[in-house]
């Protein structure tokens, strides 16, 4: 009975974000995206974004950089309309995005998250989740473009291999590649990536990076970056601090400024270099034997 009560309380929960009665569908959201003096908070006494303004050009790749709590994930959550601004407006072109249906927006967004989620079933079914009417050949073509086909072909059952509950039978890198193939298959107009390469090896990172480069070409893309070496080619890097833009520009421009981004980048580069040196210089130690 206690479990049933919890289940029904979840089912009875009212959605906070609902479509307006006269909300419209549009064929495409491939337009400039504008955050116009946006305020947002999860708790009223702790604002996350204050008077935040930013325009993302159609087809532009931007990277969001900043310490934990700077507002990176909040911007993405607002962009996907998982939340709505407390004040201000977000527009796609000249349309307030609350005048659009949620389906119009979210069906055109492809996401690759830091922790990918797979459903129990086959690899083919998990990729096809990106576009349910895709043919087997389209699924395999998406896997090739994402760099996933190589490891799939080496499995005993190929695309019919089961992944287990939540993908437990695959490595983190393999799950990321399948998640990326799913995004490629969906052909989104807006691509969002929350640092998908932070917990994979260098070889897999290169595969993911190549798949991302294909997916981002000519497509509006927003990257939350933890590993700064992966965003050198972004059209613009937005450096955030407590919900405010403190620096903005290309990688080379921000390095020349020798400001906050320069300090973050050099500190991270130095740390990675030291870790690489220590791993290469530490000799193998023979285990002690009785």
C-alpha positions in Angstrom: 0.0 0.0 0.0 2.9 2.4 0.8 4.5 1.7 -2.5 1.1 2.3 -4.3 0.7 5.6 -2.5 4.1 6.8 -3.8 3.3 5.6 -7.3 -0.1 7.5 -7.4 1.4 10.6 -5.8 3.9 10.7 -8.7 1.2 10.1 -11.3 -0.9 12.9 -9.7 1.9 15.4 -9.8 0.9 18.5 -11.8 3.4 19.5 -14.5 5.0 22.9 -13.8 5.7 23.6 -17.5 2.5 23.4 -19.6 1.7 24.6 -23.1 -0.5 27.7 -23.5 -4.0 26.9 -24.9 -3.1 28.7 -28.1 0.5 27.4 -28.4 1.6 26.8 -31.9 3.8 24.3 -33.8 6.4 25.4 -36.3 8.3 23.3 -38.8 11.7 24.5 -37.7 13.4 26.2 -34.7 16.7 26.7 -36.7 16.8 30.5 -35.9 18.8 32.9 -33.8 18.2 32.2 -30.1 17.9 35.1 -27.8 18.0 35.3 -24.0 16.5 38.7 -23.3 17.2 40.0 -19.7 16.4 36.6 -18.2 16.1 36.0 -14.4 15.9 32.5 -13.0 16.1 30.9 -9.6 15.4 27.5 -8.1 14.9 29.1 -4.7 13.8 32.7 -4.6 16.5 33.8 -2.2 19.2 32.3 -4.4 19.0 33.7 -7.9 21.0 31.7 -10.5 20.7 34.1 -13.5 20.1 37.8 -13.1 19.4 40.1 -16.1 21.1 37.5 -18.3 21.2 38.4 -22.1 22.8 36.4 -24.9 22.2 35.8 -28.6 23.2 32.5 -30.2 23.4 32.8 -34.0 21.8 30.2 -36.2 24.4 27.5 -36.9 26.9 28.8 -34.3 28.7 26.6 -31.8 29.1 28.1 -28.4 30.8 26.7 -25.3 29.8 27.5 -21.7 32.6 27.6 -19.2 32.7 28.3 -15.5 33.0 26.8 -12.0 30.3 24.7 -10.5 27.2 26.8 -9.8 28.0 29.4 -12.4 24.8 28.7 -14.3 25.9 26.5 -17.2 23.4 23.7 -16.7 20.6 26.2 -15.9 21.1 27.9 -19.3 20.7 24.6 -21.0 17.7 23.6 -18.9 16.0 26.9 -19.9 16.9 26.4 -23.5 15.3 23.0 -23.6 12.3 24.5 -21.7 12.7 22.0 -18.8 12.2 25.3 -16.8 11.0 28.7 -17.9 12.4 32.2 -17.0 11.0 33.9 -13.9 11.5 37.2 -15.7 12.6 38.1 -19.2 12.1 36.2 -22.5 13.7 33.5 -24.5 13.1 33.8 -28.3 13.6 31.6 -31.3 13.8 34.1 -34.0 11.2 36.7 -33.1 8.9 34.1 -31.3 8.7 33.9 -27.6 9.4 30.2 -27.0 6.5 29.9 -24.5 4.2 30.6 -27.5 5.4 27.3 -29.0 4.4 23.8 -27.9 7.0 21.9 -25.9 7.0 19.1 -28.5 8.0 21.6 -31.2 11.1 22.6 -29.2 12.1 19.4 -27.6 11.6 17.2 -30.7 14.2 19.3 -32.5 16.9 19.1 -29.7 19.5 16.4 -29.6 21.4 15.9 -26.3 24.5 13.9 -25.3 24.9 14.0 -21.6 27.8 13.4 -19.3 26.0 10.3 -18.0 24.3 8.6 -21.0 21.1 6.7 -20.4 20.3 3.5 -22.3 17.2 1.4 -22.1 17.3 -2.4 -21.7 17.1 -3.9 -25.1 19.4 -4.2 -28.1 21.9 -1.7 -29.4 19.8 -1.2 -32.5 16.7 -0.3 -30.5 18.7 2.1 -28.4 20.0 4.0 -31.4 16.6 3.9 -33.1 15.1 5.7 -30.1 16.5 8.9 -31.8 14.0 8.4 -34.6 11.5 5.6 -34.3 10.7 5.3 -38.0 14.4 4.9 -39.0 15.4 1.9 -41.1 18.1 -0.6 -40.1 20.4 0.9 -42.7 19.8 4.4 -41.3 20.6 3.1 -37.8 23.9 1.6 -39.0 24.8 4.7 -41.0 24.3 6.9 -37.9 26.5 4.5 -35.9 29.2 4.8 -38.5 29.1 8.6 -38.5 29.2 8.6 -34.7 32.2 6.3 -34.5 30.2 3.5 -32.8 30.1 0.9 -35.7 33.6 -0.4 -35.0 33.0 -1.7 -31.5 29.5 -2.9 -32.4 30.7 -5.0 -35.3 33.1 -6.8 -32.9 30.3 -7.9 -30.6 29.0 -11.5 -31.0 25.5 -10.3 -31.9 26.4 -7.0 -33.5 23.5 -4.5 -33.4 21.3 -7.2 -31.8 23.5 -7.3 -28.7 21.6 -6.6 -25.5 22.9 -3.7 -23.4 21.4 -4.7 -20.0 19.4 -2.5 -17.7 20.7 1.0 -18.1 23.5 -0.3 -20.4 25.3 -2.1 -17.6 26.9 -4.6 -20.1 28.7 -1.8 -21.9 31.5 0.5 -20.9 31.0 4.3 -20.4 32.7 5.1 -23.7 30.5 2.6 -25.6 27.4 4.0 -24.0 28.5 7.5 -25.0 29.0 6.4 -28.6 25.6 4.9 -28.8 24.1 8.0 -27.3 25.9 10.1 -29.9 24.7 7.8 -32.7 21.1 8.3 -31.4 21.6 12.1 -31.6 23.0 11.7 -35.2 20.0 9.7 -36.2 17.5 12.2 -34.9 19.0 15.0 -37.1 18.3 17.7 -34.5 18.3 21.4 -35.3 19.8 22.2 -31.9 22.5 20.1 -30.4 23.5 20.2 -26.8 26.4 18.4 -25.2 27.2 18.2 -21.5 30.9 17.2 -21.6 30.5 13.6 -22.9 34.2 13.0 -22.9 35.1 13.7 -19.3 35.2 10.0 -18.2 36.4 8.1 -21.3 39.9 7.1 -22.6 41.8 9.1 -25.2 40.9 6.8 -28.1 37.2 6.9 -27.3 37.4 10.6 -26.8 38.8 11.1 -30.3 35.9 9.0 -31.7 33.3 11.0 -29.8 35.0 14.2 -30.9 34.8 13.2 -34.6 31.2 12.3 -34.3 30.5 15.6 -32.6 32.3 17.5 -35.3 30.0 15.9 -37.9 26.9 16.5 -35.8 27.7 20.2 -35.1 28.5 21.1 -38.7 26.1 23.8 -39.8 23.9 23.2 -36.7 23.4 25.4 -33.7 25.3 23.8 -30.9 25.7 24.5 -27.2 28.5 22.7 -25.3 29.0 22.6 -21.5 32.7 22.2 -21.2 34.7 20.8 -18.3 37.7 19.7 -20.3 38.7 22.9 -22.0 40.9 21.3 -24.7 37.7 20.0 -26.4 36.3 23.5 -27.1 39.2 25.2 -28.9 37.3 25.3 -32.2 34.0 26.7 -30.8 32.8 29.9 -32.5 32.4 31.6 -29.2 33.4 30.7 -25.6 31.1 32.1 -22.9 32.8 32.4 -19.5 30.3 32.5 -16.6 30.5 33.4 -13.0 27.5 33.4 -10.7 25.1 33.7 -13.6 26.9 36.6 -15.3 29.0 36.6 -18.5 32.4 37.8 -17.5 34.3 37.0 -20.7 33.4 36.1 -24.3 35.3 35.3 -27.4 37.2 32.7 -29.3 39.8 30.5 -27.6 42.7 32.5 -29.0 41.1 35.8 -28.1 40.5 34.8 -24.5 44.0 33.4 -24.2 45.4 36.7 -25.3 43.3 38.6 -22.7 45.0 36.6 -19.9 41.9 36.8 -17.8 39.7 34.2 -16.1 39.6 31.8 -19.0 43.4 32.0 -19.4 43.8 31.1 -15.8 41.3 28.2 -16.0 42.9 26.8 -19.2 46.6 27.0 -18.1 45.8 25.5 -14.7 43.9 22.6 -16.3 46.6 22.2 -19.0 49.3 22.1 -16.3 47.4 19.5 -14.2 46.8 17.2 -17.2 50.5 17.5 -18.2 51.6 16.6 -14.7 49.3 13.6 -14.5 50.5 12.4 -17.9 54.2 12.8 -16.8 53.6 11.0 -13.5 51.8 8.1 -15.3 54.6 7.7 -17.8 57.5 8.1 -15.3 56.2 5.8 -12.6 57.9 2.4 -12.9 56.0 -0.8 -12.7 56.5 -2.3 -9.2 56.6 -6.0 -8.9 54.2 -7.4 -6.3 55.8 -8.7 -3.1 55.9 -12.4 -2.8 56.1 -14.4 0.4 
